[in-house]
Amino acid sequence: MSKPTLRPGSDEEWEALLQQLRQVPPTQPRPFFYTRVRARLAAQESAARSSWPGRLRRPAYVALLGLLGLAMSGDGVVLPPAAPHPASPANRPLAH
C-alpha cells in the first residue's frame, strides 16, 4: 500500500481554518427554547402516567381482565369436562 504524500503547507491550512472557526461566535438557542422543551417533557410524562396503569384503576377494566383470565385459564372452573363420545375406543369393553 502506498503512502500518500503530504502536501506542502497542509498544516498551515488546517491551522488557518481552525483559527477562523475559533473566531465565529457561539450560536444561541431561539428564545423560549428551554421553556418549550420543559413543556414537551411534562406533556410526555403526563401521557405516560395516564396510559396502561391508569386504565387498571377503573373497575370495569379490572372485572373484564379477571373474567378473561378465568375463561382462558383452562382449569375447568367455568365449564364442566365434556362427556366422551360413545364410539370412542375408551368406551368399548375389553376382550379377554
C-alpha positions as CSV (number, residue, x, y, z in Angstrom):
1,M,0.0,0.0,0.0
2,S,1.4,3.3,-1.0
3,K,1.7,6.2,1.5
4,P,0.1,9.4,0.3
5,T,2.5,12.3,0.2
6,L,1.7,15.3,2.4
7,R,1.0,18.4,0.5
8,P,3.3,21.2,1.5
9,G,1.6,23.7,3.7
10,S,-1.3,21.4,4.7
11,D,-0.7,22.0,8.4
12,E,-0.8,25.8,7.9
13,E,-4.1,25.5,6.0
14,W,-5.6,23.5,8.9
15,E,-4.4,26.0,11.4
16,A,-5.9,28.8,9.4
17,L,-9.2,27.0,9.2
18,L,-9.3,26.3,12.9
19,Q,-8.4,29.9,13.6
20,Q,-11.4,31.1,11.5
21,L,-13.7,28.6,13.4
22,R,-12.5,30.0,16.8
23,Q,-13.5,33.5,15.7
24,V,-17.1,32.5,15.0
25,P,-19.3,33.5,17.9
26,P,-21.2,30.6,19.5
27,T,-24.8,30.2,18.5
28,Q,-27.6,30.8,21.0
29,P,-30.8,28.9,21.1
30,R,-34.0,30.6,19.9
31,P,-36.0,32.5,22.6
32,F,-38.0,30.3,25.0
33,F,-36.3,27.1,23.7
34,Y,-35.9,25.6,27.2
35,T,-39.4,26.5,28.1
36,R,-40.7,24.6,25.1
37,V,-38.5,21.6,25.9
38,R,-39.7,21.5,29.5
39,A,-43.4,21.8,28.4
40,R,-42.9,18.9,25.9
41,L,-41.3,16.7,28.6
42,A,-44.1,17.4,31.0
43,A,-46.7,16.5,28.4
44,Q,-44.9,13.3,27.6
45,E,-44.6,12.4,31.3
46,S,-48.3,13.0,31.9
47,A,-49.2,10.9,28.8
48,A,-47.0,8.1,30.1
49,R,-48.7,8.2,33.5
50,S,-52.2,8.0,32.0
51,S,-51.5,5.1,29.7
52,W,-51.9,1.4,30.9
53,P,-51.7,1.6,34.7
54,G,-54.3,4.4,34.8
55,R,-56.8,2.2,33.0
56,L,-56.4,-0.5,35.6
57,R,-57.8,1.8,38.2
58,R,-61.2,1.6,36.6
59,P,-63.3,-1.3,37.9
60,A,-64.8,-2.3,34.5
61,Y,-61.3,-3.0,33.1
62,V,-60.3,-5.0,36.2
63,A,-63.5,-7.0,36.0
64,L,-63.1,-7.6,32.3
65,L,-59.5,-8.7,32.7
66,G,-60.5,-11.0,35.6
67,L,-63.2,-12.7,33.5
68,L,-60.9,-13.0,30.6
69,G,-58.2,-14.6,32.7
70,L,-60.7,-17.1,34.2
71,A,-62.1,-18.0,30.8
72,M,-58.6,-18.5,29.3
73,S,-57.1,-20.4,32.3
74,G,-58.4,-23.8,31.3
75,D,-58.7,-25.2,34.8
76,G,-62.3,-26.3,34.3
77,V,-63.9,-23.9,36.8
78,V,-66.1,-22.2,34.2
79,L,-67.2,-25.3,32.2
80,P,-67.5,-28.9,33.2
81,P,-65.5,-31.5,31.2
82,A,-67.1,-32.8,28.1
83,A,-68.5,-36.3,28.1
84,P,-66.6,-38.9,26.0
85,H,-68.1,-39.9,22.7
86,P,-69.9,-43.3,22.7
87,A,-68.0,-44.6,19.7
88,S,-64.7,-43.8,21.4
89,P,-62.2,-46.8,21.8
90,A,-62.1,-45.9,25.5
91,N,-65.8,-46.9,25.9
92,R,-65.5,-50.3,24.3
93,P,-65.4,-53.3,26.6
94,L,-62.1,-55.1,27.0
95,A,-61.9,-58.5,25.3
96,H,-60.3,-61.3,27.4
